Amino acid sequence: MNFIIIVSDTLRRDHLGCYGNEWISTPNIDKLASQSVVFDHAYTGSFPTVPNRTDLMTGRFCFAYTDWAPLSPKYPVMAEMLGKAGYVSMFIVDTPHLMNNGYHFDRGFSGWQWIRGQENDRLMTDPVEVRLPCAPAKLRGEARTVTQYLRNVSQRRYEEDYFAPRTMSEAARWLERNRKQDKFLLYVDTFDPHEPWDPPQYYTDLYDPGYQGEEVIYPIYGPANYLTPAELKHMRALYAGEVTMVDRWVGMLLRKVEELGLLDTTAIIFTTDHGFYLGEHGLTGKVVMLYEEVTHIPLMVRLPGMRSGFRCGEIVQPADVLPTILELAKVEAPESVQGRSFKPLLEGKREGRPFAVSSYAIIHAPVEAVTDLRLVNPYEWAKLAARLKPSTVSDREWTLICGAGDFPPELYHLPCDPQQAKNVFAENRPIAEGLHRQYVELLETAGTAQEFVAPRRKL
């Protein structure tokens, strides 16, 4: 069996039609969902971008022992494991953090290709003068990243020149050349719809036509109160336009798989790393508090010969993807793998996780808590985010957000409060304590150093 893994960074599940969205066009991903097992309770694990890919590649919960860091040689990775079983593997990405600054996520792959220029990738030094789309004070990182990004894309002319189109096109060309390989792994990773958001204008016009104001394409992470209602609406349209563009080019790649006659021999996995706040909870970005908009992610798996349109209500996480692939490929998982294969779930059995943990790296000393995070000045939020790194524990019905030291816990009952607007920790403390016990047990079984577990034993 061949494997194609497609990761679309920062793609909110509730912005896909197959997960209930009614205003954003995603026909190609929705079609894939109709042919797949769609997981309704997939949750991110290690957070954000780079830790998530470490979970995917190693099958481990890396938040328990490392932070945002290069791929460590300590543990075997997906491409190495499959390579020993005779798989030819290819790594095609435009997500910059996987390759720049020596992060080496191509490790073990037979070949790799990095489409340069996303975000603050140091690709172009010109044009010297760059026109920003809004006031610099509204941009994350004091406009440095956006300035570099606009230089990087200054020669772009057509939709085919955008990143998701280029990445998916390279993947399609690789399939054309390698369709006769005995067995292969193709890993495709596009940074879109991660910000900066600047899809072709006709995509944005689908969702906010006629807008004339500033375009906040790379918003500050934190309270959204620096944006006008019109700016916030347009920010959502920019993001939605990116989602629709990604959908179109994922569809192109999927059609190529079909045209090459590979559907009957290839498993296709589509997912993301996390979501993004677009005004929910009064926030923009993906910082500090890990609510459902960020932690609850799309995941769908299409297997050859599998009955279509099947939805699974069991809990799964990114660390479970690798052991699943290994079981499907009939490759024994090494002892280093902590995830659980969800192959039984693909067959309609009920053997999912009882709960999920989504977390920043916990290998930091606890810090003094802030009573109301929404009162923090948006321009100080980045400093706060570097210090407050909580975890979220979810069991489909309840969600607990907890940290260490004096961090004030939050508990939400999702059936009654899907927007997570009312913290009911005080009146449901026994439920919170039960979730917290499971969380601490996971930390211990994941090999977390006791010096970091100890501050989190108390809720």
N, C-alpha and C positions, 0 to 999 in steps of 0.2 A: 504493500500500500504506500502511495506517495502522500506527502503532507504539504499543504499550503497554509501558512499562518499569516493573517492580515491584521495588523494592529493600527488603529487610527487614534492618534493621541487626543486626549481631552474631549472625547465624544460622549455627550450625555445620552443616556439610554432613553430618557423621556423626550428626546428630539428625533426619535425614529418612529416611523409609522407602525412597525411591528411591535413596539412597546407602548402604543396608544396615542402617539402624537397625531394631531389632525390638521396641523397648519404648515408643516415643513415637508417638502417633497423628497422622499427617499425610496423610490420604487425599486431600485436594484438591490439594496440591502434588505428591503422587505421581501423581495422575491427569494433571496437566499434564505431568509428566515422561514419562508413557506416550505422550503425543501430541507430544513434542518431541525435538530433538537434545539429549541430556544430556551435558555435558562432564565427563569424569572427572578431568581435570587442569587445571582452572581455578585460578589462583592470584591472590591479591590483589597489587596493585602498590604504589602509594603508600599509606602507612599512617599513621594510622587513618582515622576517619570523614571529615573534611573533605578531606584529600588524596585519598582514594579518589574522592569525588564530583568533584574537579577532574580526575582522570584520565578519568572517565566523560564529563564535559561537554566536555573539550578534546581527548581522544585523545592526551594527552601523559603522560610519566612525570614528574609534578611533583616527586617526591622529589629529583630531580636539581638543582632550581633554586629551590625554595621550601619553606616549612614549612606548618604549619596556618595558613591565612590566608584572607582574603576572596577571592572569585573575581576574578582579575585581569582588567582590560580589555585586556591586552596581546594575548591570543589569542582568536580567534573560538570560539564555543561551539555546542553541538548545536542549540539552539533557533534561533539566528541562521542557521545554515547551512540548516536545513530551512525556516525562515520565508521565505528568499529563493526557495525552490522552491515556495512556495504552501501550506505546511503551517500549519494552525492548531494551536497548542501550548498545553498546560495543565500547570501545575506544582502538585501537591497533596501536601503534606508535613506530618508532625508531628515530623520530625527537627529539633530546635531550632537546631542549629548552622548550618544552611544559610541561615537568615534573620536570626537575632538578631545584634546588634552589627555590623550593616552588612555581613554576608557576601554577600548579594545573589546567591545561586545561582538566583534567578528570572530572571536576565538573559536577555533575548531571547525569553522566553515570551510568548505572546499574553495569557495570564491566569495568575494564581497564587492559591493559598489555603494559608495556614499555620494548622494546627490547633494552638492554643497550649497550653502547660502541661507539656510533657515535661521531665523532669530538673530542671535549675535555672533554667528559664525564669522570669523575674521577672513572673509573671502575678498572683498573689494575695498579699495582705498579711495575710490572716486565714484561719483562726482563729489567734489569737496563741499559744495553747498547743497544741502538737502532741505526740501520744504516739508515741514511736519504737517500732519493732517489735523492737528489740534494744538492747544496750548501745551507746552512741555510739562507744566505742573500737573496735568491730568494723566501723564504717561508713567508707567512703572519704570523705575530705574532712571528717572530724570532724563528720559528720552535717549539715553545712550544706545540702548538696544534697538529702538526704532530707527535711529539714525543709521546704524550699521546695517540693519535689515533693508532699509530703503536703498542704500548703496548696492547691496547685494542683488536686488531685483530691478535695478535701474534699466537694464537692457531687455527686460521682459516685454514682449509685444502681444502674444496670443495666449489663449487659454492653455494650449499645449506647453507653454513655457512655465506655467505655475508648478509648484512642487508636487502636489498629489498627482496631477497628470503625468509629470515626468517620472515619478517613482513607479506608478502603476504601468506606464508604458515600458519602462525598463524591465519590469517583472514579466510583462507579456512577451517581450522579445526574448528574454531568457527561456521562457517556456517553449517558444518556437524552436529554439536551438537545442533544447535539452529534453524534448518531449519523449525521446526514445531511450532515455536513461533507464536502467533497470529499476531503480527506485530513487526518489529524490525528496529532499526537504527544501522548500522555498519559504524563506521568512521575509515578509514585506512589512515595512514600518514607516508610515507617513506621519509627520508632525501635525498636519492639519486634522481637525479644525482648531488646533492650538493657536493662540494669538501669536503674532500680530494678525488681525483679520483684515484681509484686503482682497476678497474674491473679485473676479470680473464684475463690473457694475451691474450687468444684467441679472446676476444671481442676487445681489443685495436688493435690487428693485423689485424682486418677487415679494419681498417682505416689508419694505418701507419705501415705496416709490415717492419721488419728489422731495426727499429730504434735502435741506440746504445748509444745515449747521455743521459744526465740527464733528469729525469722526474720531472717536476714541478707540483706536484699533488695538491698543495694548494697555488696558486700564490698570490703575494702581490696585494692588491686592489689599482689600480691607473694606471699611464702610463705604457704601455707594453714594453717600450724601453730597459728594462733590460733583455729581452728574445731574444735569437737568432731566426732567421726565423725557423730553424729546431725545436727548443724548443717550439715555438708558435704553429707550425703545430702539434707537438706531443701532446701538451696540448689539442688541439681541438679533437684529436683522443681519448685521455683518456676520455674526456667528452662524445664524441659520443659513446664510448664503454659502459659507464655507462647508457646512454639513452637506448641502445639496451638491456642491461641486465634488466633494469627496465621494458621495454616492454615485455620481455619474461615472467617475473613473474607476472605482471599485467594480462597477458594473461592466466596464470595458474589459477589465482583467478577467472577470468571471465568464464573460462571453468567450474570451480567448480560450479559457480552460475547456469550455464546451466545444468550440470549433476544432480544437486539437484532439478531441476524442478522449479527454483525460478524466471526465466525470466519473466513469465507472471504476477508476483505479486510484482516485485521489480523495483524501479527507481534507475538508476546508474548514478552518477555524477562524472566526472573525470576532474581534473584541477590542477593548480599549484599556487604558490604565486608570482613568478616573474621570470625573466630570468637572464642572466649573460653575461658580455662582454668577448668575446674571441678574442680580438684584434680590434674589431670595435671601431671607434672613438679614436683609439690609446690607448685603455684601456683594463685592465683585472679586473674582479670583478663585483661589482654592487654598485658602490659608486657615490655619489654627483649628477651627472647629470642623470636624469631618462629619457633616450631615449627609443625608441620603442623596442629595444632588451630586455629591462628590464620590461617595463610597459605592453606591449601587450602580453597577456597570452592565452594559450589554455583553452577552456571550452567546454565540450560536455555533453549532458544529454540524456540518453536513458530511455524512458518511456514505460511501457507495452502497447502494442497495437498501438503504435505510428508509423506513416509511416516513413520509414528509409531514410537516406541520405539527410535530409533537412538541409540547411544551412541558418543561420540567420545573417543578416547584421546590426542588431540593437546593440546599446551599452549596455553592462551590466557590473556589478562589483561584487566582492565577497560579499559585504553587501547585495546583492540581492538574494543570494542563500538561506539564512534562510527563508525570507518571502515566497519564492517560495515553499520550502519544506512544510511550514506550510499550505499554500493554498492547495497544493496537498493532504495533510493529513487531510484537513478540520479542522484545528486548528486555532483559532483566534490569530492573531499577537498582542502582547502587544504594548502599546504606545511607549515603548522604542526603537522599531525597526524603523530604518531610511531607510533601503533598500526598493526596489520596487520588488514585485513579478514579475518574467518574465514568469509565467504560460501562459499569453496570447501569448507570443512569441512562446512558444512550440506548440501552436495551430495555428500558422501561421499568427497571427495578428501583427500589427506594433505599438507597444507601448513602445519602448525602451527609454533609456535616451538620451537627446540631446547632452550631453558631459560627459566625465569621468574625475575624478581627481585622480591622483596617487601621493602620498606624503609621505615624512618623517613626523614625528611628528612636528607640527608647534609651540608647546608650548615652544619656546625658543626665546630669544631676538635676533634681527638681528645682523649680524657680518659684518665686513669689507669684501667686495668682492675681488675676485682675478680676474684680467683681463683675463688671459689665464690659465685655470686649467691644461692644458697639459704640461705646463712648470714647474710644481711643481715637485720637486725631489720625486721619488716613495717612498722613505723611510720616507718622511714627509707627505705622502698622508693621512694616517690614522688620523693624528692630524687634518688635514684640513677637512676631511670627518665628523668629530665629530662636526664641527662648521658650515659648509655650508649645509643646508638641504632644498633644493628647492622643489617645487611642479610642476607637469606636468598636463596640461589641454589639452584634446584631443577631437575632434569632428568628427573623421573619415577622414576629409580633412586637418585640421590644427592641429599642436601641439605647445603649448606654454609652455616654461619652465620659471618659475618665482619664485622669492623669496621675501625677505624683505630688507629694507635698500638700500644699493648700489648694490644689486645683479643684474648683467647685464642680462636682459631677452633675450631669444632665441625663434624664431618663425620659423617653418618649414612647407612647403607645401608638404604634403606626396605624392600626385599623381605625382608631378614633381620631388620630392627629397625623395624617400623612405629611403635612407641611412642617411637622416638628416645631410647632409654635408654643406649646405649653409644656414646660418642664414639670414632670410629676414625680420627681425623685423622692421628695419628702413623704408623700403618702404611699409610696410603693417601694420603700427601702429594701424589704426582703427580696423582691424581684431583682433589684439592682445588685444586691449582694450575691445572688446566685450567678448572674452574668459575670460579675467581677471575679468570682472564684474560678470560673471556667477560663477567664482571661489569664489569670495568674498561672493556672496549670499549663496553659499553652506556652506561656513564656518559659516556664521551667522545662517543658519537654522540648522546646526549640533550642535549648542550650544557652539561654540568657545568663550572663554572669550575675551572681547573687547580689553584687553591689548595685545592680540596676533593677533587679526584681524587688529587693527589699523596700525601696521607697514606694512601690506600687502595690504592696500587700494590703495597705489600708485604703478603704474607700472613703 
